[in-house]
Amino acid sequence: MYSIKVEGDFSSAHNLRGYRGRCEDLHGHNWKVEVVVSRDTLDKLGMVMDFKSLKKKLHLLLDKMDHKYLNDIAYFKKVNPTSENIAKYIYDSLKSKIKDIKSVTVWESNTSSATYQE
């Protein structure tokens, strides 16, 4: 199995509905996002996927989330914008554009992350 990983980042604000504690209040993060793509075989050039293409697809999505209040995004009006749900949102948003996407990890700090994979 071959895997490649790219990283991106965005800054945004959110608050967690129903949470009792500091995160129920409006606050922000400088999020780091990792996307992993895996395949059993390489293409004719010897790649899983072109890094440039993968980065472009990720950055197009993250640009839509950058400097936004995540709770205002349609998906997060119904789903609490936890790190876990943000990872799933990014994964679901990319899976039709990126063949063989394996996982998305979202870091809300240097020591805390959540990963989604099917």
C-alpha atoms as an extended CHARMM CRD file, in Angstrom:
* protein
*
       118  EXT
         1         1  MET       CA              0.0000000000        0.0000000000        0.0000000000  PROA      1               0.0000000000
         2         2  TYR       CA              1.3100000000        3.4340000000       -0.9560000000  PROA      2               0.0000000000
         3         3  SER       CA              0.1850000000        6.6270000000        0.7780000000  PROA      3               0.0000000000
         4         4  ILE       CA              0.8100000000       10.3110000000        0.3270000000  PROA      4               0.0000000000
         5         5  LYS       CA             -0.1090000000       13.1140000000        2.6800000000  PROA      5               0.0000000000
         6         6  VAL       CA             -0.5100000000       16.8440000000        2.2130000000  PROA      6               0.0000000000
         7         7  GLU       CA             -1.2200000000       19.5220000000        4.7780000000  PROA      7               0.0000000000
         8         8  GLY       CA             -3.1550000000       22.7340000000        4.6910000000  PROA      8               0.0000000000
         9         9  ASP       CA             -4.4420000000       25.2170000000        7.2160000000  PROA      9               0.0000000000
        10        10  PHE       CA             -7.1900000000       27.7120000000        7.8570000000  PROA      10              0.0000000000
        11        11  SER       CA             -8.3000000000       30.0110000000       10.6480000000  PROA      11              0.0000000000
        12        12  SER       CA            -11.8890000000       30.1370000000       11.7980000000  PROA      12              0.0000000000
        13        13  ALA       CA            -14.1980000000       30.6110000000       14.7340000000  PROA      13              0.0000000000
        14        14  HSD       CA            -16.8820000000       28.3280000000       16.1390000000  PROA      14              0.0000000000
        15        15  ASN       CA            -18.7250000000       27.4390000000       19.2760000000  PROA      15              0.0000000000
        16        16  LEU       CA            -20.0020000000       24.0710000000       20.4130000000  PROA      16              0.0000000000
        17        17  ARG       CA            -23.7370000000       23.8640000000       20.9950000000  PROA      17              0.0000000000
        18        18  GLY       CA            -24.7620000000       21.9100000000       24.0780000000  PROA      18              0.0000000000
        19        19  TYR       CA            -21.2500000000       21.8210000000       25.4940000000  PROA      19              0.0000000000
        20        20  ARG       CA            -20.7430000000       22.9840000000       29.0570000000  PROA      20              0.0000000000
        21        21  GLY       CA            -17.3960000000       24.7060000000       29.3710000000  PROA      21              0.0000000000
        22        22  ARG       CA            -15.1670000000       27.1900000000       27.6220000000  PROA      22              0.0000000000
        23        23  CYS       CA            -15.8560000000       25.7860000000       24.1480000000  PROA      23              0.0000000000
        24        24  GLU       CA            -19.5290000000       26.7030000000       24.3210000000  PROA      24              0.0000000000
        25        25  ASP       CA            -18.4540000000       30.3270000000       23.8810000000  PROA      25              0.0000000000
        26        26  LEU       CA            -17.3210000000       31.7770000000       20.5760000000  PROA      26              0.0000000000
        27        27  HSD       CA            -13.6180000000       31.0770000000       20.0630000000  PROA      27              0.0000000000
        28        28  GLY       CA            -11.1980000000       30.4170000000       17.2250000000  PROA      28              0.0000000000
        29        29  HSD       CA             -8.4520000000       28.0750000000       16.1040000000  PROA      29              0.0000000000
        30        30  ASN       CA             -5.6670000000       28.0210000000       13.5860000000  PROA      30              0.0000000000
        31        31  TRP       CA             -6.5840000000       24.6210000000       12.1730000000  PROA      31              0.0000000000
        32        32  LYS       CA             -4.0970000000       22.3000000000       10.4880000000  PROA      32              0.0000000000
        33        33  VAL       CA             -5.5400000000       19.7210000000        8.0910000000  PROA      33              0.0000000000
        34        34  GLU       CA             -3.8570000000       16.5570000000        6.8210000000  PROA      34              0.0000000000
        35        35  VAL       CA             -5.2660000000       14.5680000000        3.8990000000  PROA      35              0.0000000000
        36        36  VAL       CA             -4.0060000000       11.0430000000        3.1580000000  PROA      36              0.0000000000
        37        37  VAL       CA             -4.5550000000        9.2750000000       -0.1620000000  PROA      37              0.0000000000
        38        38  SER       CA             -3.6860000000        5.5590000000       -0.4530000000  PROA      38              0.0000000000
        39        39  ARG       CA             -3.5200000000        3.0790000000       -3.3130000000  PROA      39              0.0000000000
        40        40  ASP       CA             -2.2720000000       -0.4700000000       -3.7840000000  PROA      40              0.0000000000
        41        41  THR       CA             -0.5540000000        0.4360000000       -7.0430000000  PROA      41              0.0000000000
        42        42  LEU       CA              1.1170000000        3.4800000000       -8.5200000000  PROA      42              0.0000000000
        43        43  ASP       CA              0.1170000000        5.2130000000      -11.7460000000  PROA      43              0.0000000000
        44        44  LYS       CA              2.2630000000        5.0310000000      -14.8830000000  PROA      44              0.0000000000
        45        45  LEU       CA              4.4620000000        7.8420000000      -13.5550000000  PROA      45              0.0000000000
        46        46  GLY       CA              5.0770000000        6.0010000000      -10.2870000000  PROA      46              0.0000000000
        47        47  MET       CA              2.7890000000        8.1970000000       -8.1610000000  PROA      47              0.0000000000
        48        48  VAL       CA             -0.2580000000        7.7040000000       -5.9750000000  PROA      48              0.0000000000
        49        49  MET       CA             -1.4050000000       11.1530000000       -7.0910000000  PROA      49              0.0000000000
        50        50  ASP       CA              0.2550000000       14.4070000000       -8.0550000000  PROA      50              0.0000000000
        51        51  PHE       CA              0.9530000000       16.3840000000       -4.8550000000  PROA      51              0.0000000000
        52        52  LYS       CA              0.1820000000       19.6320000000       -6.6800000000  PROA      52              0.0000000000
        53        53  SER       CA             -3.2830000000       18.4430000000       -7.6930000000  PROA      53              0.0000000000
        54        54  LEU       CA             -4.0700000000       17.1560000000       -4.1970000000  PROA      54              0.0000000000
        55        55  LYS       CA             -2.9210000000       20.4030000000       -2.5710000000  PROA      55              0.0000000000
        56        56  LYS       CA             -5.0060000000       22.4770000000       -4.9880000000  PROA      56              0.0000000000
        57        57  LYS       CA             -8.1860000000       20.5200000000       -4.2150000000  PROA      57              0.0000000000
        58        58  LEU       CA             -7.5930000000       20.7930000000       -0.4830000000  PROA      58              0.0000000000
        59        59  HSD       CA             -6.7980000000       24.5060000000       -0.5900000000  PROA      59              0.0000000000
        60        60  LEU       CA             -9.8940000000       25.3090000000       -2.6800000000  PROA      60              0.0000000000
        61        61  LEU       CA            -12.0350000000       23.8340000000        0.1000000000  PROA      61              0.0000000000
        62        62  LEU       CA            -10.0660000000       25.3520000000        2.9770000000  PROA      62              0.0000000000
        63        63  ASP       CA            -10.2780000000       28.8010000000        1.3720000000  PROA      63              0.0000000000
        64        64  LYS       CA            -14.0660000000       28.5730000000        1.7750000000  PROA      64              0.0000000000
        65        65  MET       CA            -13.6180000000       27.9020000000        5.4990000000  PROA      65              0.0000000000
        66        66  ASP       CA            -10.8450000000       30.4040000000        6.1840000000  PROA      66              0.0000000000
        67        67  HSD       CA            -11.7810000000       33.3470000000        8.3990000000  PROA      67              0.0000000000
        68        68  LYS       CA            -15.3740000000       32.1130000000        8.6670000000  PROA      68              0.0000000000
        69        69  TYR       CA            -17.6940000000       31.3980000000       11.5480000000  PROA      69              0.0000000000
        70        70  LEU       CA            -18.0790000000       27.6550000000       11.0030000000  PROA      70              0.0000000000
        71        71  ASN       CA            -21.5110000000       27.5290000000       12.6380000000  PROA      71              0.0000000000
        72        72  ASP       CA            -22.8030000000       29.6060000000        9.6770000000  PROA      72              0.0000000000
        73        73  ILE       CA            -21.8230000000       26.9400000000        7.1050000000  PROA      73              0.0000000000
        74        74  ALA       CA            -24.9840000000       25.0190000000        6.1250000000  PROA      74              0.0000000000
        75        75  TYR       CA            -23.5990000000       21.6240000000        7.2380000000  PROA      75              0.0000000000
        76        76  PHE       CA            -22.7530000000       22.9520000000       10.7000000000  PROA      76              0.0000000000
        77        77  LYS       CA            -26.1650000000       24.5040000000       11.2550000000  PROA      77              0.0000000000
        78        78  LYS       CA            -27.3370000000       20.9290000000       11.9440000000  PROA      78              0.0000000000
        79        79  VAL       CA            -24.0520000000       19.2520000000       12.9600000000  PROA      79              0.0000000000
        80        80  ASN       CA            -21.9880000000       20.5270000000       15.8860000000  PROA      80              0.0000000000
        81        81  PRO       CA            -18.6470000000       21.9000000000       14.5530000000  PROA      81              0.0000000000
        82        82  THR       CA            -16.4230000000       19.6490000000       16.6640000000  PROA      82              0.0000000000
        83        83  SER       CA            -12.9960000000       18.6640000000       15.3740000000  PROA      83              0.0000000000
        84        84  GLU       CA            -14.3840000000       15.2090000000       14.6170000000  PROA      84              0.0000000000
        85        85  ASN       CA            -17.2330000000       16.6290000000       12.5310000000  PROA      85              0.0000000000
        86        86  ILE       CA            -14.9480000000       19.1110000000       10.7690000000  PROA      86              0.0000000000
        87        87  ALA       CA            -12.7160000000       16.1870000000        9.7200000000  PROA      87              0.0000000000
        88        88  LYS       CA            -15.7680000000       14.3340000000        8.3550000000  PROA      88              0.0000000000
        89        89  TYR       CA            -17.0210000000       17.4480000000        6.5650000000  PROA      89              0.0000000000
        90        90  ILE       CA            -13.6750000000       17.9100000000        4.8260000000  PROA      90              0.0000000000
        91        91  TYR       CA            -13.4710000000       14.2100000000        3.9580000000  PROA      91              0.0000000000
        92        92  ASP       CA            -17.0040000000       14.1630000000        2.5280000000  PROA      92              0.0000000000
        93        93  SER       CA            -16.3640000000       17.3840000000        0.6000000000  PROA      93              0.0000000000
        94        94  LEU       CA            -13.2320000000       15.9290000000       -1.0070000000  PROA      94              0.0000000000
        95        95  LYS       CA            -14.1590000000       12.2820000000       -1.6060000000  PROA      95              0.0000000000
        96        96  SER       CA            -15.9080000000       12.9510000000       -4.9350000000  PROA      96              0.0000000000
        97        97  LYS       CA            -12.8790000000       14.9560000000       -6.1250000000  PROA      97              0.0000000000
        98        98  ILE       CA            -10.0550000000       12.7470000000       -4.8310000000  PROA      98              0.0000000000
        99        99  LYS       CA             -9.9830000000        9.0930000000       -5.7620000000  PROA      99              0.0000000000
       100       100  ASP       CA             -8.6870000000        6.8220000000       -3.0160000000  PROA      100             0.0000000000
       101       101  ILE       CA             -8.8610000000        9.3950000000       -0.2030000000  PROA      101             0.0000000000
       102       102  LYS       CA             -8.1090000000        7.4840000000        2.9750000000  PROA      102             0.0000000000
       103       103  SER       CA             -8.3640000000        9.9180000000        5.8660000000  PROA      103             0.0000000000
       104       104  VAL       CA             -8.5800000000       13.5060000000        7.0070000000  PROA      104             0.0000000000
       105       105  THR       CA             -7.0200000000       14.6680000000       10.2600000000  PROA      105             0.0000000000
       106       106  VAL       CA             -7.8690000000       18.0460000000       11.7350000000  PROA      106             0.0000000000
       107       107  TRP       CA             -5.5970000000       19.6020000000       14.3580000000  PROA      107             0.0000000000
       108       108  GLU       CA             -7.1860000000       22.2920000000       16.5360000000  PROA      108             0.0000000000
       109       109  SER       CA             -3.9630000000       22.7500000000       18.5010000000  PROA      109             0.0000000000
       110       110  ASN       CA             -0.4360000000       21.3340000000       18.5030000000  PROA      110             0.0000000000
       111       111  THR       CA             -1.5250000000       18.5470000000       20.8230000000  PROA      111             0.0000000000
       112       112  SER       CA             -5.1580000000       17.7770000000       19.8490000000  PROA      112             0.0000000000
       113       113  SER       CA             -6.4790000000       16.2570000000       16.6350000000  PROA      113             0.0000000000
       114       114  ALA       CA             -9.3510000000       14.2260000000       15.2450000000  PROA      114             0.0000000000
       115       115  THR       CA             -9.2840000000       11.8660000000       12.2610000000  PROA      115             0.0000000000
       116       116  TYR       CA            -12.0870000000       10.6490000000       10.0070000000  PROA      116             0.0000000000
       117       117  GLN       CA            -11.8290000000        7.7260000000        7.5880000000  PROA      117             0.0000000000
       118       118  GLU       CA            -14.3830000000        5.3840000000        6.1010000000  PROA      118             0.0000000000
